Amino acid sequence: MSAPSRSWRAPATVLAGLVGACALCCAGPLLAILGGIGVAGLAGSLWLPALLMVVAVAAAAGIVLELGRRRRAGACTSSPAGPVDLDSPTIPTRDR
């Protein structure tokens, strides 16, 4: 029987094999994740401006409808025209 080799090549070969196996095993899922992110980014870049326009139109319509409702309701027409007397606050006392 021969003695085991004590050169640096044996551990380096094993390490290179492990790195290669890891790269082959993880390459598919990593590429799928990065591809999914790319597709999601593309979809977001196309749909986000359209969604923002829909939200802006809905917000503008809500403001117009609310202003019209306030105008019809006569908001702020029942408030007094002059200064208003306010009572001083009182501190409640405890009876012992």
Contacts in CASP RR format, 6 or more apart in sequence:
PFRMAT RR
TARGET T0000
AUTHOR 0000-0000-0000
METHOD contacts of the structure
MODEL  1
MSAPSRSWRAPATVLAGLVGACALCCAGPLLAILGGIGVAGLAGSLWLPA
LLMVVAVAAAAGIVLELGRRRRAGACTSSPAGPVDLDSPTIPTRDR
END
